[in-house]
Amino acid sequence: MALYLAYRDPRVPWYARLFALGIAAYVLSPLDLIPDVIPVLGHLDDLVLVPLLVVLAIRLIPAGVLAECQAAAEARATDGPGIGLVGVGLVVASWLSLAALATLLAARAFR
């Protein structure tokens, strides 16, 4: 939730906002880069890749802004439900973007 709030903050640089949005969409997505049915490797993205990406995103966000976003995320966690429809929208948008990119690359490859 803190990364999502940082994404929405105008004081965060555009590249950090884009990176935070991508991580939030990936974490909320039901699909993984490496499917969980593959022994050991399937859980690698959940155990290694996601935490590393979160650490990188945290380093890209200014410290003061991050502290405010973490406090706001804690307040929202005690107040009620999370991002709900916004989270669903992030997931759908990210997978549609990936599908469009794959289609574009496939069309160029078969020309």
Backbone as ProteinMPNN parsed JSONL, in Angstrom:
{"seq_chain_A": "MALYLAYRDPRVPWYARLFALGIAAYVLSPLDLIPDVIPVLGHLDDLVLVPLLVVLAIRLIPAGVLAECQAAAEARATDGPGIGLVGVGLVVASWLSLAALATLLAARAFR", "coords_chain_A": {"N_chain_A": [[0.824, -1.184, 0.0], [2.004, 1.21, 0.688], [3.763, 1.634, -1.435], [1.93, 2.021, -3.491], [0.71, 4.385, -2.617], [2.924, 6.046, -2.745], [3.299, 6.054, -5.471], [1.207, 7.663, -6.262], [1.942, 10.136, -5.297], [2.983, 13.364, -6.11], [5.549, 14.305, -5.597], [7.343, 12.325, -5.951], [9.799, 11.068, -8.172], [9.22, 10.526, -11.717], [10.182, 8.085, -12.802], [10.495, 6.487, -10.551], [7.879, 6.373, -9.728], [6.676, 4.982, -11.849], [8.05, 2.54, -11.629], [7.243, 1.705, -9.038], [4.498, 1.408, -9.501], [4.528, -0.698, -11.358], [5.566, -2.785, -9.755], [3.565, -2.987, -7.784], [1.411, -3.793, -9.397], [2.384, -6.264, -10.306], [2.647, -7.707, -7.898], [-0.01, -7.824, -7.063], [-1.093, -9.292, -9.087], [-2.537, -12.341, -10.265], [-1.022, -13.98, -11.797], [2.259, -15.254, -12.281], [5.702, -14.458, -13.024], [7.404, -16.645, -13.109], [5.865, -19.667, -13.094], [4.234, -21.089, -10.224], [4.045, -23.843, -10.159], [6.381, -24.963, -11.024], [8.947, -26.706, -9.586], [10.799, -25.387, -6.87], [11.983, -23.157, -8.444], [9.598, -21.893, -9.031], [8.711, -20.555, -6.766], [10.649, -18.757, -6.4], [10.42, -16.13, -7.45], [8.55, -15.022, -5.712], [9.845, -15.176, -3.259], [12.402, -14.05, -3.609], [12.709, -12.274, -5.883], [10.537, -10.338, -5.767], [10.878, -9.1, -3.131], [13.449, -7.938, -3.575], [12.9, -6.154, -5.663], [11.107, -4.461, -4.351], [12.777, -3.34, -2.4], [14.512, -1.932, -4.094], [12.682, -0.114, -5.213], [12.005, 1.322, -2.916], [14.397, 2.604, -2.429], [14.43, 4.375, -4.537], [12.498, 6.21, -3.944], [12.036, 9.34, -2.353], [13.126, 9.821, 1.038], [11.559, 11.25, 2.998], [9.035, 11.39, 1.783], [8.483, 8.683, 1.532], [8.277, 7.944, 4.248], [5.956, 9.352, 4.984], [4.103, 8.06, 3.301], [4.214, 5.448, 4.273], [3.176, 5.817, 6.842], [0.6, 6.689, 6.195], [-0.294, 4.381, 4.901], [-0.333, 2.547, 7.009], [-2.323, 3.726, 8.547], [-4.514, 3.464, 6.835], [-4.708, 0.694, 6.774], [-5.691, 0.054, 9.265], [-8.105, 1.309, 9.15], [-9.825, 0.172, 7.225], [-10.803, -1.615, 4.207], [-8.426, -2.414, 1.539], [-6.947, -1.319, -1.532], [-8.699, -2.32, -3.424], [-10.728, -1.943, -6.147], [-8.936, -0.396, -7.566], [-6.596, -1.862, -7.377], [-7.356, -4.147, -8.813], [-7.706, -2.948, -11.285], [-5.046, -2.169, -11.839], [-3.821, -4.664, -12.151], [-5.221, -5.748, -14.363], [-4.66, -3.799, -16.309], [-1.861, -4.028, -16.483], [-1.502, -6.66, -17.459], [-2.908, -6.528, -19.868], [-1.328, -4.675, -21.189], [1.073, -6.126, -21.398], [0.16, -8.215, -23.029], [-0.491, -6.798, -25.352], [2.051, -5.874, -26.059], [3.355, -8.333, -26.525], [1.847, -9.228, -28.702], [2.439, -7.24, -30.58], [5.225, -7.635, -30.887], [5.203, -10.263, -31.865], [3.83, -9.891, -34.272], [5.645, -8.288, -35.667], [7.753, -10.08, -35.861], [6.798, -12.043, -37.571], [6.506, -10.815, -40.015]], "CA_chain_A": [[0.0, 0.0, 0.0], [2.89, 2.374, 0.726], [4.247, 1.865, -2.803], [0.812, 2.589, -4.246], [0.571, 5.775, -2.2], [4.076, 6.768, -3.291], [3.019, 6.221, -6.9], [0.265, 8.77, -6.436], [2.509, 11.376, -4.765], [3.677, 14.099, -7.179], [6.936, 14.598, -5.216], [8.169, 11.172, -6.326], [10.196, 11.157, -9.584], [8.376, 9.733, -12.617], [10.703, 6.731, -12.973], [10.188, 5.757, -9.322], [6.428, 6.143, -9.742], [6.422, 3.909, -12.803], [8.584, 1.309, -11.052], [6.354, 1.328, -7.934], [3.256, 0.94, -10.104], [4.79, -2.034, -11.918], [5.702, -3.749, -8.666], [2.238, -3.179, -7.196], [0.616, -4.588, -10.34], [2.912, -7.628, -10.318], [2.322, -8.356, -6.629], [-1.45, -8.064, -7.025], [-1.479, -10.153, -10.201], [-2.604, -13.779, -9.966], [-0.054, -14.667, -12.651], [3.653, -15.023, -11.903], [6.71, -14.535, -14.069], [7.752, -18.065, -13.087], [4.709, -20.335, -12.488], [4.518, -21.76, -8.962], [4.056, -25.302, -10.305], [7.751, -25.39, -11.281], [9.558, -26.9, -8.27], [11.805, -24.454, -6.367], [12.019, -21.917, -9.231], [8.283, -21.274, -9.031], [8.552, -19.669, -5.61], [11.781, -17.832, -6.37], [9.996, -14.742, -7.655], [7.867, -14.566, -4.507], [10.776, -15.123, -2.133], [13.618, -13.292, -3.882], [12.54, -11.199, -6.856], [9.644, -9.277, -5.284], [11.527, -8.276, -2.095], [14.524, -7.135, -4.158], [12.284, -5.049, -6.401], [10.543, -3.531, -3.37], [13.91, -2.601, -1.838], [14.951, -0.98, -5.11], [11.669, 0.944, -5.295], [12.124, 2.14, -1.71], [15.582, 3.453, -2.591], [14.148, 5.389, -5.542], [11.524, 7.153, -3.397], [12.632, 10.195, -1.324], [12.899, 9.295, 2.391], [10.438, 11.922, 3.653], [7.796, 10.978, 1.119], [8.268, 7.279, 1.894], [7.803, 7.906, 5.635], [4.55, 9.777, 4.97], [3.303, 7.021, 2.643], [4.124, 4.32, 5.188], [2.237, 6.196, 7.905], [-0.744, 6.681, 5.609], [-0.649, 2.981, 4.633], [-0.69, 1.953, 8.304], [-3.624, 4.283, 8.937], [-5.542, 2.838, 5.989], [-4.83, -0.717, 7.139], [-6.541, -0.05, 10.446], [-9.41, 1.919, 8.873], [-10.735, -0.629, 6.418], [-10.259, -2.389, 3.099], [-7.298, -1.887, 0.781], [-7.167, -0.532, -2.742], [-9.839, -2.894, -4.114], [-10.891, -1.804, -7.59], [-7.705, 0.156, -8.137], [-5.696, -3.006, -7.511], [-7.827, -4.951, -9.948], [-7.39, -2.177, -12.496], [-3.611, -2.274, -12.076], [-3.525, -5.999, -12.665], [-5.779, -5.866, -15.707], [-3.898, -2.918, -17.199], [-0.515, -4.561, -16.711], [-1.551, -7.843, -18.316], [-3.298, -6.091, -21.206], [-0.138, -4.057, -21.782], [1.984, -7.212, -21.777], [-0.423, -8.92, -24.166], [-0.333, -5.928, -26.525], [3.467, -5.894, -26.416], [3.639, -9.639, -27.112], [1.211, -9.255, -30.017], [3.231, -6.369, -31.444], [6.491, -8.311, -31.171], [4.918, -11.422, -32.721], [3.484, -9.389, -35.615], [6.894, -7.857, -36.305], [8.589, -11.254, -36.124], [6.231, -12.831, -38.667], [6.387, -10.012, -41.239]], "C_chain_A": [[0.876, 1.259, 0.0], [3.443, 2.68, -0.665], [3.152, 2.474, -3.671], [0.635, 4.068, -3.902], [1.733, 6.62, -2.717], [3.891, 7.011, -4.783], [2.138, 7.443, -7.14], [0.818, 10.121, -5.984], [3.299, 12.11, -5.847], [5.14, 14.44, -6.852], [7.896, 13.467, -5.577], [8.526, 11.309, -7.806], [9.393, 10.185, -10.452], [8.865, 8.299, -12.744], [10.448, 5.874, -11.726], [8.697, 5.44, -9.248], [6.08, 4.986, -10.672], [6.888, 2.562, -12.258], [7.687, 0.805, -9.924], [5.028, 0.795, -8.458], [3.422, -0.466, -10.679], [4.902, -3.097, -10.849], [4.337, -4.033, -8.04], [1.362, -4.037, -8.105], [1.086, -6.036, -10.352], [2.54, -8.378, -9.044], [0.834, -8.696, -6.555], [-1.917, -9.045, -8.097], [-1.539, -11.618, -9.779], [-1.608, -14.587, -10.804], [1.364, -14.286, -12.239], [4.547, -15.098, -13.124], [7.169, -15.987, -14.23], [6.594, -18.778, -12.395], [5.099, -21.118, -11.23], [4.555, -23.279, -9.072], [5.453, -25.841, -10.621], [8.451, -25.508, -9.932], [10.711, -25.917, -8.034], [11.793, -23.126, -7.139], [10.698, -21.159, -9.181], [8.072, -20.295, -7.884], [9.685, -18.665, -5.497], [11.356, -16.388, -6.542], [9.308, -14.187, -6.415], [8.843, -14.35, -3.349], [11.982, -14.218, -2.354], [13.346, -12.069, -4.751], [11.694, -10.039, -6.319], [10.287, -8.465, -4.158], [12.673, -7.409, -2.633], [13.979, -5.937, -4.926], [11.686, -4.004, -5.46], [11.66, -2.697, -2.74], [14.413, -1.561, -2.831], [13.967, 0.182, -5.233], [11.763, 1.882, -4.095], [13.317, 3.083, -1.819], [15.351, 4.574, -3.611], [13.228, 6.498, -5.021], [12.217, 8.006, -2.33], [12.198, 9.764, 0.085], [11.692, 9.939, 3.087], [9.093, 11.506, 3.09], [7.467, 9.539, 1.505], [7.728, 7.161, 3.314], [6.335, 8.308, 5.715], [3.648, 8.697, 4.377], [3.156, 5.794, 3.536], [3.152, 4.608, 6.322], [0.801, 6.177, 7.391], [-1.207, 5.255, 5.33], [-1.049, 2.277, 5.926], [-2.053, 2.443, 8.768], [-4.745, 3.648, 8.122], [-5.762, 1.381, 6.361], [-5.724, -0.896, 8.355], [-7.945, 0.483, 10.199], [-10.35, 1.017, 8.09], [-10.039, -1.331, 5.277], [-9.166, -1.657, 2.334], [-7.719, -1.15, -0.471], [-8.25, -1.104, -3.65], [-9.837, -2.772, -5.62], [-9.651, -1.233, -8.261], [-6.695, -0.965, -8.347], [-6.072, -3.89, -8.678], [-7.504, -4.242, -11.263], [-5.913, -2.232, -12.844], [-3.24, -3.617, -12.692], [-4.0, -6.14, -14.101], [-4.988, -5.013, -16.694], [-2.512, -3.474, -17.49], [-0.546, -5.768, -17.637], [-2.026, -7.505, -19.728], [-2.12, -5.438, -21.927], [0.861, -5.119, -22.233], [1.462, -7.987, -22.981], [-0.285, -8.102, -25.444], [1.119, -5.919, -26.991], [3.838, -7.216, -27.075], [3.049, -9.754, -28.513], [1.998, -8.411, -31.009], [4.547, -7.032, -31.836], [6.283, -9.525, -32.089], [4.584, -10.97, -34.155], [4.724, -8.931, -36.353], [7.767, -9.049, -36.679], [8.093, -12.042, -37.336], [6.051, -12.032, -39.946], [7.401, -10.4, -42.24]], "O_chain_A": [[0.522, 2.26, -0.622], [3.578, 3.846, -1.037], [3.423, 3.348, -4.495], [0.435, 4.9, -4.787], [1.544, 7.779, -3.084], [4.284, 8.057, -5.299], [2.319, 8.165, -8.121], [0.211, 11.154, -6.268], [4.202, 11.524, -6.444], [5.892, 14.826, -7.748], [9.114, 13.634, -5.516], [7.658, 11.631, -8.618], [8.943, 9.144, -9.973], [8.049, 7.378, -12.789], [10.213, 4.671, -11.839], [8.3, 4.378, -8.769], [5.283, 4.116, -10.322], [6.196, 1.556, -12.41], [7.397, -0.389, -9.853], [4.492, -0.171, -7.915], [2.553, -1.32, -10.502], [4.386, -4.201, -11.018], [3.994, -5.189, -7.794], [0.646, -4.916, -7.624], [0.26, -6.948, -10.403], [2.161, -9.549, -9.098], [0.465, -9.749, -6.035], [-3.027, -9.57, -8.012], [-0.687, -12.083, -9.022], [-1.386, -15.766, -10.529], [1.633, -13.136, -11.891], [4.201, -15.718, -14.13], [7.303, -16.487, -15.347], [6.351, -18.526, -11.215], [6.163, -21.735, -11.181], [5.051, -23.943, -8.162], [5.691, -27.043, -10.501], [8.546, -24.522, -9.201], [11.505, -25.663, -8.941], [11.608, -22.072, -6.53], [10.675, -19.932, -9.277], [7.336, -19.318, -8.023], [9.684, -17.818, -4.604], [11.872, -15.507, -5.855], [9.464, -13.008, -6.097], [8.666, -13.43, -2.551], [12.53, -13.674, -1.396], [13.716, -10.953, -4.388], [12.103, -8.881, -6.413], [10.251, -7.236, -4.216], [12.847, -6.272, -2.194], [14.529, -4.839, -4.848], [11.748, -2.806, -5.736], [11.51, -1.488, -2.565], [14.708, -0.429, -2.446], [14.381, 1.336, -5.343], [11.619, 3.096, -4.24], [13.259, 4.223, -1.358], [16.011, 5.611, -3.548], [13.183, 7.591, -5.587], [12.919, 7.459, -1.48], [11.045, 9.389, 0.296], [10.889, 9.236, 3.701], [8.133, 11.296, 3.831], [6.311, 9.212, 1.774], [6.822, 6.367, 3.566], [5.556, 7.679, 6.431], [2.557, 8.445, 4.889], [2.097, 5.166, 3.559], [2.385, 3.731, 6.718], [-0.105, 5.702, 8.076], [-2.386, 4.946, 5.502], [-2.001, 1.496, 5.938], [-2.845, 1.676, 9.314], [-5.805, 3.33, 8.662], [-6.884, 0.882, 6.272], [-6.438, -1.893, 8.46], [-8.874, 0.157, 10.938], [-11.565, 1.093, 8.276], [-8.844, -1.615, 5.345], [-9.001, -0.444, 2.463], [-8.724, -0.44, -0.477], [-8.682, -0.417, -4.576], [-9.04, -3.418, -6.3], [-9.358, -1.563, -9.41], [-6.019, -1.013, -9.374], [-5.212, -4.33, -9.44], [-7.079, -4.873, -12.231], [-5.558, -2.332, -14.019], [-2.447, -3.69, -13.63], [-3.252, -6.606, -14.961], [-4.682, -5.464, -17.798], [-2.04, -3.398, -18.625], [0.306, -5.886, -18.518], [-1.588, -8.136, -20.689], [-1.939, -5.625, -23.13], [1.429, -5.022, -23.322], [2.237, -8.372, -23.856], [0.008, -8.654, -26.504], [1.384, -5.952, -28.192], [4.557, -7.228, -28.075], [3.679, -10.313, -29.411], [2.202, -8.821, -32.152], [4.936, -6.989, -33.002], [7.092, -9.78, -32.981], [5.01, -11.597, -35.124], [4.843, -9.163, -37.556], [8.445, -9.025, -37.706], [8.894, -12.646, -38.049], [5.473, -12.556, -40.899], [7.445, -9.828, -43.329]]}, "name": "protein", "num_of_chains": 1, "seq": "MALYLAYRDPRVPWYARLFALGIAAYVLSPLDLIPDVIPVLGHLDDLVLVPLLVVLAIRLIPAGVLAECQAAAEARATDGPGIGLVGVGLVVASWLSLAALATLLAARAFR"}
